[in-house]
Amino acid sequence: MSATFAAAARRLSGIIPRALGWLPRDFWDATPAELAAIFAADETSEAEPLTRRELNVLLERERNG
């Protein structure tokens, strides 16, 4: 892991949990692809974004297999 990547990861680990209402472990458990999908603008989709409750249910389901 490069020093540049490590510095960016440390900064993001503080920003993203606050922005998404996550615990730090949620950030560290997320893959780069998952983070990119969360922040990607999907202007073609008419679906409503997940609520925090829906996201928590999915996170809990994933943790418990």
PDBQT receptor file of N, H, CA, C and O in Angstrom, charges set to zero:
ATOM      1  N   MET A   1       0.865  -1.178   0.000  1.00  0.00    +0.000 N 
ATOM      2  CA  MET A   1       0.000   0.000   0.000  1.00  0.00    +0.000 C 
ATOM      3  C   MET A   1       0.901   1.228   0.000  1.00  0.00    +0.000 C 
ATOM      4  O   MET A   1       1.810   1.348   0.821  1.00  0.00    +0.000 OA
ATOM      5  N   SER A   2       0.638   2.125  -0.921  1.00  0.00    +0.000 N 
ATOM      6  H   SER A   2      -0.100   2.027  -1.588  1.00  0.00    +0.000 HD
ATOM      7  CA  SER A   2       1.473   3.321  -1.024  1.00  0.00    +0.000 C 
ATOM      8  C   SER A   2       1.090   4.332   0.039  1.00  0.00    +0.000 C 
ATOM      9  O   SER A   2      -0.013   4.298   0.583  1.00  0.00    +0.000 OA
ATOM     10  N   ALA A   3       2.019   5.231   0.325  1.00  0.00    +0.000 N 
ATOM     11  H   ALA A   3       2.916   5.259  -0.117  1.00  0.00    +0.000 HD
ATOM     12  CA  ALA A   3       1.759   6.281   1.321  1.00  0.00    +0.000 C 
ATOM     13  C   ALA A   3       0.608   7.177   0.863  1.00  0.00    +0.000 C 
ATOM     14  O   ALA A   3      -0.175   7.649   1.687  1.00  0.00    +0.000 OA
ATOM     15  N   THR A   4       0.502   7.412  -0.438  1.00  0.00    +0.000 N 
ATOM     16  H   THR A   4       1.139   7.029  -1.107  1.00  0.00    +0.000 HD
ATOM     17  CA  THR A   4      -0.568   8.256  -0.964  1.00  0.00    +0.000 C 
ATOM     18  C   THR A   4      -1.923   7.595  -0.753  1.00  0.00    +0.000 C 
ATOM     19  O   THR A   4      -2.879   8.238  -0.321  1.00  0.00    +0.000 OA
ATOM     20  N   PHE A   5      -1.996   6.288  -1.066  1.00  0.00    +0.000 N 
ATOM     21  H   PHE A   5      -1.219   5.766  -1.417  1.00  0.00    +0.000 HD
ATOM     22  CA  PHE A   5      -3.242   5.561  -0.861  1.00  0.00    +0.000 C 
ATOM     23  C   PHE A   5      -3.606   5.537   0.613  1.00  0.00    +0.000 C 
ATOM     24  O   PHE A   5      -4.762   5.766   0.970  1.00  0.00    +0.000 OA
ATOM     25  N   ALA A   6      -2.642   5.265   1.465  1.00  0.00    +0.000 N 
ATOM     26  H   ALA A   6      -1.703   5.080   1.175  1.00  0.00    +0.000 HD
ATOM     27  CA  ALA A   6      -2.899   5.192   2.907  1.00  0.00    +0.000 C 
ATOM     28  C   ALA A   6      -3.427   6.524   3.428  1.00  0.00    +0.000 C 
ATOM     29  O   ALA A   6      -4.364   6.547   4.226  1.00  0.00    +0.000 OA
ATOM     30  N   ALA A   7      -2.844   7.619   2.990  1.00  0.00    +0.000 N 
ATOM     31  H   ALA A   7      -2.083   7.601   2.341  1.00  0.00    +0.000 HD
ATOM     32  CA  ALA A   7      -3.301   8.943   3.440  1.00  0.00    +0.000 C 
ATOM     33  C   ALA A   7      -4.731   9.202   2.969  1.00  0.00    +0.000 C 
ATOM     34  O   ALA A   7      -5.557   9.707   3.728  1.00  0.00    +0.000 OA
ATOM     35  N   ALA A   8      -5.017   8.856   1.718  1.00  0.00    +0.000 N 
ATOM     36  H   ALA A   8      -4.345   8.445   1.101  1.00  0.00    +0.000 HD
ATOM     37  CA  ALA A   8      -6.374   9.056   1.196  1.00  0.00    +0.000 C 
ATOM     38  C   ALA A   8      -7.370   8.181   1.940  1.00  0.00    +0.000 C 
ATOM     39  O   ALA A   8      -8.469   8.630   2.262  1.00  0.00    +0.000 OA
ATOM     40  N   ALA A   9      -6.999   6.938   2.215  1.00  0.00    +0.000 N 
ATOM     41  H   ALA A   9      -6.105   6.573   1.953  1.00  0.00    +0.000 HD
ATOM     42  CA  ALA A   9      -7.889   6.029   2.938  1.00  0.00    +0.000 C 
ATOM     43  C   ALA A   9      -8.181   6.559   4.339  1.00  0.00    +0.000 C 
ATOM     44  O   ALA A   9      -9.319   6.485   4.802  1.00  0.00    +0.000 OA
ATOM     45  N   ARG A  10      -7.169   7.090   5.014  1.00  0.00    +0.000 N 
ATOM     46  H   ARG A  10      -6.245   7.150   4.638  1.00  0.00    +0.000 HD
ATOM     47  CA  ARG A  10      -7.393   7.658   6.355  1.00  0.00    +0.000 C 
ATOM     48  C   ARG A  10      -8.360   8.833   6.291  1.00  0.00    +0.000 C 
ATOM     49  O   ARG A  10      -9.254   8.945   7.130  1.00  0.00    +0.000 OA
ATOM     50  N   ARG A  11      -8.190   9.712   5.301  1.00  0.00    +0.000 N 
ATOM     51  H   ARG A  11      -7.464   9.622   4.620  1.00  0.00    +0.000 HD
ATOM     52  CA  ARG A  11      -9.106  10.862   5.169  1.00  0.00    +0.000 C 
ATOM     53  C   ARG A  11     -10.519  10.390   4.889  1.00  0.00    +0.000 C 
ATOM     54  O   ARG A  11     -11.471  10.851   5.519  1.00  0.00    +0.000 OA
ATOM     55  N   LEU A  12     -10.658   9.467   3.940  1.00  0.00    +0.000 N 
ATOM     56  H   LEU A  12      -9.885   9.092   3.428  1.00  0.00    +0.000 HD
ATOM     57  CA  LEU A  12     -11.986   8.970   3.590  1.00  0.00    +0.000 C 
ATOM     58  C   LEU A  12     -12.639   8.220   4.738  1.00  0.00    +0.000 C 
ATOM     59  O   LEU A  12     -13.860   8.258   4.888  1.00  0.00    +0.000 OA
ATOM     60  N   SER A  13     -11.838   7.537   5.551  1.00  0.00    +0.000 N 
ATOM     61  H   SER A  13     -10.846   7.505   5.428  1.00  0.00    +0.000 HD
ATOM     62  CA  SER A  13     -12.405   6.776   6.672  1.00  0.00    +0.000 C 
ATOM     63  C   SER A  13     -13.042   7.692   7.714  1.00  0.00    +0.000 C 
ATOM     64  O   SER A  13     -13.855   7.243   8.522  1.00  0.00    +0.000 OA
ATOM     65  N   GLY A  14     -12.681   8.956   7.700  1.00  0.00    +0.000 N 
ATOM     66  H   GLY A  14     -12.021   9.322   7.044  1.00  0.00    +0.000 HD
ATOM     67  CA  GLY A  14     -13.322   9.916   8.591  1.00  0.00    +0.000 C 
ATOM     68  C   GLY A  14     -14.499  10.617   7.950  1.00  0.00    +0.000 C 
ATOM     69  O   GLY A  14     -15.472  10.944   8.629  1.00  0.00    +0.000 OA
ATOM     70  N   ILE A  15     -14.425  10.856   6.643  1.00  0.00    +0.000 N 
ATOM     71  H   ILE A  15     -13.634  10.591   6.091  1.00  0.00    +0.000 HD
ATOM     72  CA  ILE A  15     -15.459  11.607   5.939  1.00  0.00    +0.000 C 
ATOM     73  C   ILE A  15     -16.667  10.735   5.606  1.00  0.00    +0.000 C 
ATOM     74  O   ILE A  15     -17.805  11.124   5.870  1.00  0.00    +0.000 OA
ATOM     75  N   ILE A  16     -16.428   9.571   5.034  1.00  0.00    +0.000 N 
ATOM     76  H   ILE A  16     -15.504   9.255   4.820  1.00  0.00    +0.000 HD
ATOM     77  CA  ILE A  16     -17.528   8.743   4.531  1.00  0.00    +0.000 C 
ATOM     78  C   ILE A  16     -18.455   8.260   5.641  1.00  0.00    +0.000 C 
ATOM     79  O   ILE A  16     -19.671   8.332   5.466  1.00  0.00    +0.000 OA
ATOM     80  N   PRO A  17     -17.952   7.776   6.766  1.00  0.00    +0.000 N 
ATOM     81  CA  PRO A  17     -18.902   7.363   7.812  1.00  0.00    +0.000 C 
ATOM     82  C   PRO A  17     -19.824   8.503   8.259  1.00  0.00    +0.000 C 
ATOM     83  O   PRO A  17     -21.008   8.283   8.514  1.00  0.00    +0.000 OA
ATOM     84  N   ARG A  18     -19.279   9.712   8.351  1.00  0.00    +0.000 N 
ATOM     85  H   ARG A  18     -18.317   9.890   8.144  1.00  0.00    +0.000 HD
ATOM     86  CA  ARG A  18     -20.138  10.845   8.732  1.00  0.00    +0.000 C 
ATOM     87  C   ARG A  18     -21.142  11.168   7.641  1.00  0.00    +0.000 C 
ATOM     88  O   ARG A  18     -22.302  11.458   7.931  1.00  0.00    +0.000 OA
ATOM     89  N   ALA A  19     -20.711  11.122   6.397  1.00  0.00    +0.000 N 
ATOM     90  H   ALA A  19     -19.768  10.887   6.162  1.00  0.00    +0.000 HD
ATOM     91  CA  ALA A  19     -21.597  11.461   5.278  1.00  0.00    +0.000 C 
ATOM     92  C   ALA A  19     -22.710  10.435   5.109  1.00  0.00    +0.000 C 
ATOM     93  O   ALA A  19     -23.828  10.790   4.737  1.00  0.00    +0.000 OA
ATOM     94  N   LEU A  20     -22.415   9.172   5.378  1.00  0.00    +0.000 N 
ATOM     95  H   LEU A  20     -21.506   8.884   5.681  1.00  0.00    +0.000 HD
ATOM     96  CA  LEU A  20     -23.390   8.112   5.165  1.00  0.00    +0.000 C 
ATOM     97  C   LEU A  20     -24.040   7.612   6.449  1.00  0.00    +0.000 C 
ATOM     98  O   LEU A  20     -24.942   6.775   6.404  1.00  0.00    +0.000 OA
ATOM     99  N   GLY A  21     -23.591   8.114   7.582  1.00  0.00    +0.000 N 
ATOM    100  H   GLY A  21     -22.858   8.794   7.618  1.00  0.00    +0.000 HD
ATOM    101  CA  GLY A  21     -24.122   7.634   8.852  1.00  0.00    +0.000 C 
ATOM    102  C   GLY A  21     -23.605   6.250   9.214  1.00  0.00    +0.000 C 
ATOM    103  O   GLY A  21     -24.243   5.518   9.970  1.00  0.00    +0.000 OA
ATOM    104  N   TRP A  22     -22.447   5.899   8.670  1.00  0.00    +0.000 N 
ATOM    105  H   TRP A  22     -21.928   6.494   8.056  1.00  0.00    +0.000 HD
ATOM    106  CA  TRP A  22     -21.850   4.590   8.924  1.00  0.00    +0.000 C 
ATOM    107  C   TRP A  22     -20.951   4.637  10.149  1.00  0.00    +0.000 C 
ATOM    108  O   TRP A  22     -20.500   5.700  10.575  1.00  0.00    +0.000 OA
ATOM    109  N   LEU A  23     -20.708   3.472  10.697  1.00  0.00    +0.000 N 
ATOM    110  H   LEU A  23     -21.074   2.608  10.351  1.00  0.00    +0.000 HD
ATOM    111  CA  LEU A  23     -19.630   3.310  11.668  1.00  0.00    +0.000 C 
ATOM    112  C   LEU A  23     -18.337   3.145  10.872  1.00  0.00    +0.000 C 
ATOM    113  O   LEU A  23     -18.381   2.720   9.718  1.00  0.00    +0.000 OA
ATOM    114  N   PRO A  24     -17.190   3.472  11.462  1.00  0.00    +0.000 N 
ATOM    115  CA  PRO A  24     -15.932   3.292  10.729  1.00  0.00    +0.000 C 
ATOM    116  C   PRO A  24     -15.755   1.881  10.171  1.00  0.00    +0.000 C 
ATOM    117  O   PRO A  24     -15.219   1.711   9.076  1.00  0.00    +0.000 OA
ATOM    118  N   ARG A  25     -16.201   0.872  10.915  1.00  0.00    +0.000 N 
ATOM    119  H   ARG A  25     -16.637   1.010  11.804  1.00  0.00    +0.000 HD
ATOM    120  CA  ARG A  25     -16.035  -0.503  10.409  1.00  0.00    +0.000 C 
ATOM    121  C   ARG A  25     -16.831  -0.732   9.130  1.00  0.00    +0.000 C 
ATOM    122  O   ARG A  25     -16.443  -1.549   8.296  1.00  0.00    +0.000 OA
ATOM    123  N   ASP A  26     -17.955  -0.008   8.966  1.00  0.00    +0.000 N 
ATOM    124  H   ASP A  26     -18.270   0.657   9.644  1.00  0.00    +0.000 HD
ATOM    125  CA  ASP A  26     -18.728  -0.139   7.726  1.00  0.00    +0.000 C 
ATOM    126  C   ASP A  26     -17.907   0.364   6.535  1.00  0.00    +0.000 C 
ATOM    127  O   ASP A  26     -17.934  -0.224   5.454  1.00  0.00    +0.000 OA
ATOM    128  N   PHE A  27     -17.183   1.454   6.751  1.00  0.00    +0.000 N 
ATOM    129  H   PHE A  27     -17.160   1.932   7.629  1.00  0.00    +0.000 HD
ATOM    130  CA  PHE A  27     -16.312   1.966   5.688  1.00  0.00    +0.000 C 
ATOM    131  C   PHE A  27     -15.236   0.951   5.351  1.00  0.00    +0.000 C 
ATOM    132  O   PHE A  27     -15.011   0.645   4.180  1.00  0.00    +0.000 OA
ATOM    133  N   TRP A  28     -14.579   0.434   6.358  1.00  0.00    +0.000 N 
ATOM    134  H   TRP A  28     -14.762   0.683   7.309  1.00  0.00    +0.000 HD
ATOM    135  CA  TRP A  28     -13.465  -0.484   6.107  1.00  0.00    +0.000 C 
ATOM    136  C   TRP A  28     -13.954  -1.807   5.524  1.00  0.00    +0.000 C 
ATOM    137  O   TRP A  28     -13.190  -2.494   4.845  1.00  0.00    +0.000 OA
ATOM    138  N   ASP A  29     -15.203  -2.179   5.773  1.00  0.00    +0.000 N 
ATOM    139  H   ASP A  29     -15.824  -1.621   6.324  1.00  0.00    +0.000 HD
ATOM    140  CA  ASP A  29     -15.758  -3.404   5.198  1.00  0.00    +0.000 C 
ATOM    141  C   ASP A  29     -16.230  -3.214   3.756  1.00  0.00    +0.000 C 
ATOM    142  O   ASP A  29     -16.387  -4.193   3.027  1.00  0.00    +0.000 OA
ATOM    143  N   ALA A  30     -16.454  -1.983   3.343  1.00  0.00    +0.000 N 
ATOM    144  H   ALA A  30     -16.327  -1.187   3.935  1.00  0.00    +0.000 HD
ATOM    145  CA  ALA A  30     -16.943  -1.707   1.987  1.00  0.00    +0.000 C 
ATOM    146  C   ALA A  30     -15.809  -1.843   0.973  1.00  0.00    +0.000 C 
ATOM    147  O   ALA A  30     -14.654  -1.525   1.256  1.00  0.00    +0.000 OA
ATOM    148  N   THR A  31     -16.169  -2.319  -0.205  1.00  0.00    +0.000 N 
ATOM    149  H   THR A  31     -17.108  -2.578  -0.435  1.00  0.00    +0.000 HD
ATOM    150  CA  THR A  31     -15.177  -2.413  -1.278  1.00  0.00    +0.000 C 
ATOM    151  C   THR A  31     -15.122  -1.087  -2.026  1.00  0.00    +0.000 C 
ATOM    152  O   THR A  31     -16.072  -0.307  -1.957  1.00  0.00    +0.000 OA
ATOM    153  N   PRO A  32     -14.036  -0.817  -2.737  1.00  0.00    +0.000 N 
ATOM    154  CA  PRO A  32     -13.987   0.397  -3.561  1.00  0.00    +0.000 C 
ATOM    155  C   PRO A  32     -15.146   0.467  -4.561  1.00  0.00    +0.000 C 
ATOM    156  O   PRO A  32     -15.680   1.545  -4.820  1.00  0.00    +0.000 OA
ATOM    157  N   ALA A  33     -15.528  -0.677  -5.117  1.00  0.00    +0.000 N 
ATOM    158  H   ALA A  33     -15.094  -1.553  -4.906  1.00  0.00    +0.000 HD
ATOM    159  CA  ALA A  33     -16.648  -0.693  -6.074  1.00  0.00    +0.000 C 
ATOM    160  C   ALA A  33     -17.955  -0.288  -5.391  1.00  0.00    +0.000 C 
ATOM    161  O   ALA A  33     -18.766   0.423  -5.985  1.00  0.00    +0.000 OA
ATOM    162  N   GLU A  34     -18.166  -0.730  -4.157  1.00  0.00    +0.000 N 
ATOM    163  H   GLU A  34     -17.507  -1.307  -3.675  1.00  0.00    +0.000 HD
ATOM    164  CA  GLU A  34     -19.382  -0.354  -3.424  1.00  0.00    +0.000 C 
ATOM    165  C   GLU A  34     -19.397   1.145  -3.147  1.00  0.00    +0.000 C 
ATOM    166  O   GLU A  34     -20.429   1.798  -3.301  1.00  0.00    +0.000 OA
ATOM    167  N   LEU A  35     -18.263   1.684  -2.741  1.00  0.00    +0.000 N 
ATOM    168  H   LEU A  35     -17.424   1.154  -2.616  1.00  0.00    +0.000 HD
ATOM    169  CA  LEU A  35     -18.198   3.125  -2.493  1.00  0.00    +0.000 C 
ATOM    170  C   LEU A  35     -18.435   3.914  -3.770  1.00  0.00    +0.000 C 
ATOM    171  O   LEU A  35     -19.141   4.922  -3.754  1.00  0.00    +0.000 OA
ATOM    172  N   ALA A  36     -17.857   3.468  -4.868  1.00  0.00    +0.000 N 
ATOM    173  H   ALA A  36     -17.284   2.649  -4.881  1.00  0.00    +0.000 HD
ATOM    174  CA  ALA A  36     -18.056   4.154  -6.144  1.00  0.00    +0.000 C 
ATOM    175  C   ALA A  36     -19.519   4.113  -6.555  1.00  0.00    +0.000 C 
ATOM    176  O   ALA A  36     -20.050   5.102  -7.061  1.00  0.00    +0.000 OA
ATOM    177  N   ALA A  37     -20.174   2.976  -6.341  1.00  0.00    +0.000 N 
ATOM    178  H   ALA A  37     -19.743   2.173  -5.930  1.00  0.00    +0.000 HD
ATOM    179  CA  ALA A  37     -21.587   2.850  -6.708  1.00  0.00    +0.000 C 
ATOM    180  C   ALA A  37     -22.466   3.772  -5.868  1.00  0.00    +0.000 C 
ATOM    181  O   ALA A  37     -23.450   4.317  -6.367  1.00  0.00    +0.000 OA
ATOM    182  N   ILE A  38     -22.117   3.946  -4.607  1.00  0.00    +0.000 N 
ATOM    183  H   ILE A  38     -21.317   3.504  -4.202  1.00  0.00    +0.000 HD
ATOM    184  CA  ILE A  38     -22.903   4.815  -3.723  1.00  0.00    +0.000 C 
ATOM    185  C   ILE A  38     -22.840   6.255  -4.210  1.00  0.00    +0.000 C 
ATOM    186  O   ILE A  38     -23.846   6.965  -4.184  1.00  0.00    +0.000 OA
ATOM    187  N   PHE A  39     -21.664   6.689  -4.654  1.00  0.00    +0.000 N 
ATOM    188  H   PHE A  39     -20.848   6.112  -4.675  1.00  0.00    +0.000 HD
ATOM    189  CA  PHE A  39     -21.488   8.090  -5.013  1.00  0.00    +0.000 C 
ATOM    190  C   PHE A  39     -21.649   8.376  -6.500  1.00  0.00    +0.000 C 
ATOM    191  O   PHE A  39     -21.597   9.533  -6.918  1.00  0.00    +0.000 OA
ATOM    192  N   ALA A  40     -21.846   7.330  -7.302  1.00  0.00    +0.000 N 
ATOM    193  H   ALA A  40     -21.888   6.390  -6.962  1.00  0.00    +0.000 HD
ATOM    194  CA  ALA A  40     -22.023   7.533  -8.741  1.00  0.00    +0.000 C 
ATOM    195  C   ALA A  40     -23.420   8.089  -9.004  1.00  0.00    +0.000 C 
ATOM    196  O   ALA A  40     -24.405   7.623  -8.431  1.00  0.00    +0.000 OA
ATOM    197  N   ALA A  41     -23.488   9.069  -9.859  1.00  0.00    +0.000 N 
ATOM    198  H   ALA A  41     -22.688   9.447 -10.325  1.00  0.00    +0.000 HD
ATOM    199  CA  ALA A  41     -24.783   9.631 -10.249  1.00  0.00    +0.000 C 
ATOM    200  C   ALA A  41     -25.388   8.734 -11.311  1.00  0.00    +0.000 C 
ATOM    201  O   ALA A  41     -24.783   8.506 -12.359  1.00  0.00    +0.000 OA
ATOM    202  N   ASP A  42     -26.569   8.231 -11.044  1.00  0.00    +0.000 N 
ATOM    203  H   ASP A  42     -27.060   8.416 -10.193  1.00  0.00    +0.000 HD
ATOM    204  CA  ASP A  42     -27.274   7.395 -12.000  1.00  0.00    +0.000 C 
ATOM    205  C   ASP A  42     -28.513   8.151 -12.446  1.00  0.00    +0.000 C 
ATOM    206  O   ASP A  42     -29.596   7.997 -11.880  1.00  0.00    +0.000 OA
ATOM    207  N   GLU A  43     -28.332   8.960 -13.457  1.00  0.00    +0.000 N 
ATOM    208  H   GLU A  43     -27.453   9.085 -13.917  1.00  0.00    +0.000 HD
ATOM    209  CA  GLU A  43     -29.417   9.829 -13.899  1.00  0.00    +0.000 C 
ATOM    210  C   GLU A  43     -30.480   9.090 -14.682  1.00  0.00    +0.000 C 
ATOM    211  O   GLU A  43     -31.557   9.637 -14.920  1.00  0.00    +0.000 OA
ATOM    212  N   THR A  44     -30.206   7.854 -15.090  1.00  0.00    +0.000 N 
ATOM    213  H   THR A  44     -29.331   7.410 -14.897  1.00  0.00    +0.000 HD
ATOM    214  CA  THR A  44     -31.192   7.099 -15.857  1.00  0.00    +0.000 C 
ATOM    215  C   THR A  44     -32.142   6.320 -14.961  1.00  0.00    +0.000 C 
ATOM    216  O   THR A  44     -33.187   5.861 -15.423  1.00  0.00    +0.000 OA
ATOM    217  N   SER A  45     -31.804   6.165 -13.713  1.00  0.00    +0.000 N 
ATOM    218  H   SER A  45     -30.955   6.538 -13.338  1.00  0.00    +0.000 HD
ATOM    219  CA  SER A  45     -32.624   5.382 -12.797  1.00  0.00    +0.000 C 
ATOM    220  C   SER A  45     -33.721   6.237 -12.184  1.00  0.00    +0.000 C 
ATOM    221  O   SER A  45     -33.498   7.380 -11.783  1.00  0.00    +0.000 OA
ATOM    222  N   GLU A  46     -34.903   5.659 -12.123  1.00  0.00    +0.000 N 
ATOM    223  H   GLU A  46     -35.085   4.731 -12.448  1.00  0.00    +0.000 HD
ATOM    224  CA  GLU A  46     -36.019   6.336 -11.465  1.00  0.00    +0.000 C 
ATOM    225  C   GLU A  46     -36.237   5.807 -10.055  1.00  0.00    +0.000 C 
ATOM    226  O   GLU A  46     -37.137   6.262  -9.349  1.00  0.00    +0.000 OA
ATOM    227  N   ALA A  47     -35.420   4.853  -9.646  1.00  0.00    +0.000 N 
ATOM    228  H   ALA A  47     -34.688   4.483 -10.220  1.00  0.00    +0.000 HD
ATOM    229  CA  ALA A  47     -35.558   4.267  -8.323  1.00  0.00    +0.000 C 
ATOM    230  C   ALA A  47     -35.168   5.278  -7.253  1.00  0.00    +0.000 C 
ATOM    231  O   ALA A  47     -34.256   6.086  -7.431  1.00  0.00    +0.000 OA
ATOM    232  N   GLU A  48     -35.874   5.208  -6.160  1.00  0.00    +0.000 N 
ATOM    233  H   GLU A  48     -36.615   4.551  -6.016  1.00  0.00    +0.000 HD
ATOM    234  CA  GLU A  48     -35.533   6.044  -5.014  1.00  0.00    +0.000 C 
ATOM    235  C   GLU A  48     -34.280   5.480  -4.351  1.00  0.00    +0.000 C 
ATOM    236  O   GLU A  48     -34.090   4.264  -4.325  1.00  0.00    +0.000 OA
ATOM    237  N   PRO A  49     -33.426   6.347  -3.817  1.00  0.00    +0.000 N 
ATOM    238  CA  PRO A  49     -32.247   5.830  -3.117  1.00  0.00    +0.000 C 
ATOM    239  C   PRO A  49     -32.658   5.078  -1.859  1.00  0.00    +0.000 C 
ATOM    240  O   PRO A  49     -33.748   5.281  -1.325  1.00  0.00    +0.000 OA
ATOM    241  N   LEU A  50     -31.771   4.209  -1.397  1.00  0.00    +0.000 N 
ATOM    242  H   LEU A  50     -30.885   4.044  -1.830  1.00  0.00    +0.000 HD
ATOM    243  CA  LEU A  50     -32.033   3.479  -0.163  1.00  0.00    +0.000 C 
ATOM    244  C   LEU A  50     -32.165   4.435   1.004  1.00  0.00    +0.000 C 
ATOM    245  O   LEU A  50     -31.471   5.450   1.076  1.00  0.00    +0.000 OA
ATOM    246  N   THR A  51     -33.051   4.107   1.904  1.00  0.00    +0.000 N 
ATOM    247  H   THR A  51     -33.614   3.283   1.846  1.00  0.00    +0.000 HD
ATOM    248  CA  THR A  51     -33.111   4.858   3.162  1.00  0.00    +0.000 C 
ATOM    249  C   THR A  51     -32.029   4.307   4.075  1.00  0.00    +0.000 C 
ATOM    250  O   THR A  51     -31.492   3.227   3.827  1.00  0.00    +0.000 OA
ATOM    251  N   ARG A  52     -31.715   5.024   5.102  1.00  0.00    +0.000 N 
ATOM    252  H   ARG A  52     -32.150   5.901   5.304  1.00  0.00    +0.000 HD
ATOM    253  CA  ARG A  52     -30.709   4.547   6.060  1.00  0.00    +0.000 C 
ATOM    254  C   ARG A  52     -31.164   3.227   6.675  1.00  0.00    +0.000 C 
ATOM    255  O   ARG A  52     -30.351   2.327   6.889  1.00  0.00    +0.000 OA
ATOM    256  N   ARG A  53     -32.464   3.109   6.960  1.00  0.00    +0.000 N 
ATOM    257  H   ARG A  53     -33.124   3.839   6.786  1.00  0.00    +0.000 HD
ATOM    258  CA  ARG A  53     -32.995   1.874   7.544  1.00  0.00    +0.000 C 
ATOM    259  C   ARG A  53     -32.797   0.706   6.589  1.00  0.00    +0.000 C 
ATOM    260  O   ARG A  53     -32.372  -0.368   7.014  1.00  0.00    +0.000 OA
ATOM    261  N   GLU A  54     -33.097   0.897   5.301  1.00  0.00    +0.000 N 
ATOM    262  H   GLU A  54     -33.442   1.771   4.957  1.00  0.00    +0.000 HD
ATOM    263  CA  GLU A  54     -32.920  -0.171   4.316  1.00  0.00    +0.000 C 
ATOM    264  C   GLU A  54     -31.449  -0.574   4.202  1.00  0.00    +0.000 C 
ATOM    265  O   GLU A  54     -31.124  -1.758   4.106  1.00  0.00    +0.000 OA
ATOM    266  N   LEU A  55     -30.575   0.415   4.214  1.00  0.00    +0.000 N 
ATOM    267  H   LEU A  55     -30.839   1.377   4.291  1.00  0.00    +0.000 HD
ATOM    268  CA  LEU A  55     -29.153   0.123   4.148  1.00  0.00    +0.000 C 
ATOM    269  C   LEU A  55     -28.704  -0.662   5.376  1.00  0.00    +0.000 C 
ATOM    270  O   LEU A  55     -27.936  -1.616   5.255  1.00  0.00    +0.000 OA
ATOM    271  N   ASN A  56     -29.176  -0.270   6.548  1.00  0.00    +0.000 N 
ATOM    272  H   ASN A  56     -29.801   0.505   6.646  1.00  0.00    +0.000 HD
ATOM    273  CA  ASN A  56     -28.817  -0.992   7.777  1.00  0.00    +0.000 C 
ATOM    274  C   ASN A  56     -29.278  -2.438   7.721  1.00  0.00    +0.000 C 
ATOM    275  O   ASN A  56     -28.556  -3.337   8.152  1.00  0.00    +0.000 OA
ATOM    276  N   VAL A  57     -30.486  -2.673   7.186  1.00  0.00    +0.000 N 
ATOM    277  H   VAL A  57     -31.072  -1.942   6.835  1.00  0.00    +0.000 HD
ATOM    278  CA  VAL A  57     -30.996  -4.040   7.059  1.00  0.00    +0.000 C 
ATOM    279  C   VAL A  57     -30.074  -4.850   6.143  1.00  0.00    +0.000 C 
ATOM    280  O   VAL A  57     -29.730  -5.990   6.458  1.00  0.00    +0.000 OA
ATOM    281  N   LEU A  58     -29.677  -4.265   5.015  1.00  0.00    +0.000 N 
ATOM    282  H   LEU A  58     -29.957  -3.340   4.760  1.00  0.00    +0.000 HD
ATOM    283  CA  LEU A  58     -28.782  -4.962   4.102  1.00  0.00    +0.000 C 
ATOM    284  C   LEU A  58     -27.422  -5.229   4.739  1.00  0.00    +0.000 C 
ATOM    285  O   LEU A  58     -26.863  -6.315   4.583  1.00  0.00    +0.000 OA
ATOM    286  N   LEU A  59     -26.894  -4.250   5.451  1.00  0.00    +0.000 N 
ATOM    287  H   LEU A  59     -27.347  -3.368   5.579  1.00  0.00    +0.000 HD
ATOM    288  CA  LEU A  59     -25.597  -4.432   6.114  1.00  0.00    +0.000 C 
ATOM    289  C   LEU A  59     -25.676  -5.537   7.172  1.00  0.00    +0.000 C 
ATOM    290  O   LEU A  59     -24.769  -6.361   7.290  1.00  0.00    +0.000 OA
ATOM    291  N   GLU A  60     -26.755  -5.542   7.925  1.00  0.00    +0.000 N 
ATOM    292  H   GLU A  60     -27.491  -4.873   7.829  1.00  0.00    +0.000 HD
ATOM    293  CA  GLU A  60     -26.918  -6.561   8.972  1.00  0.00    +0.000 C 
ATOM    294  C   GLU A  60     -27.069  -7.937   8.339  1.00  0.00    +0.000 C 
ATOM    295  O   GLU A  60     -26.491  -8.910   8.823  1.00  0.00    +0.000 OA
ATOM    296  N   ARG A  61     -27.832  -8.024   7.275  1.00  0.00    +0.000 N 
ATOM    297  H   ARG A  61     -28.301  -7.233   6.882  1.00  0.00    +0.000 HD
ATOM    298  CA  ARG A  61     -28.016  -9.297   6.577  1.00  0.00    +0.000 C 
ATOM    299  C   ARG A  61     -26.666  -9.813   6.050  1.00  0.00    +0.000 C 
ATOM    300  O   ARG A  61     -26.379 -11.007   6.145  1.00  0.00    +0.000 OA
ATOM    301  N   GLU A  62     -25.855  -8.926   5.505  1.00  0.00    +0.000 N 
ATOM    302  H   GLU A  62     -26.088  -7.957   5.428  1.00  0.00    +0.000 HD
ATOM    303  CA  GLU A  62     -24.554  -9.328   4.969  1.00  0.00    +0.000 C 
ATOM    304  C   GLU A  62     -23.622  -9.796   6.082  1.00  0.00    +0.000 C 
ATOM    305  O   GLU A  62     -22.887 -10.769   5.911  1.00  0.00    +0.000 OA
ATOM    306  N   ARG A  63     -23.649  -9.115   7.206  1.00  0.00    +0.000 N 
ATOM    307  H   ARG A  63     -24.245  -8.324   7.345  1.00  0.00    +0.000 HD
ATOM    308  CA  ARG A  63     -22.789  -9.499   8.341  1.00  0.00    +0.000 C 
ATOM    309  C   ARG A  63     -23.147 -10.872   8.874  1.00  0.00    +0.000 C 
ATOM    310  O   ARG A  63     -22.280 -11.629   9.312  1.00  0.00    +0.000 OA
ATOM    311  N   ASN A  64     -24.443 -11.189   8.833  1.00  0.00    +0.000 N 
ATOM    312  H   ASN A  64     -25.147 -10.575   8.478  1.00  0.00    +0.000 HD
ATOM    313  CA  ASN A  64     -24.914 -12.455   9.401  1.00  0.00    +0.000 C 
ATOM    314  C   ASN A  64     -24.985 -13.579   8.384  1.00  0.00    +0.000 C 
ATOM    315  O   ASN A  64     -25.440 -14.677   8.705  1.00  0.00    +0.000 OA
ATOM    316  N   GLY A  65     -24.546 -13.322   7.175  1.00  0.00    +0.000 N 
ATOM    317  H   GLY A  65     -24.176 -12.431   6.914  1.00  0.00    +0.000 HD
ATOM    318  CA  GLY A  65     -24.493 -14.353   6.138  1.00  0.00    +0.000 C 
ATOM    319  C   GLY A  65     -25.830 -14.634   5.578  1.00  0.00    +0.000 C 
ATOM    320  O   GLY A  65     -25.964 -15.479   4.693  1.00  0.00    +0.000 OA
TER     321      GLY A  65
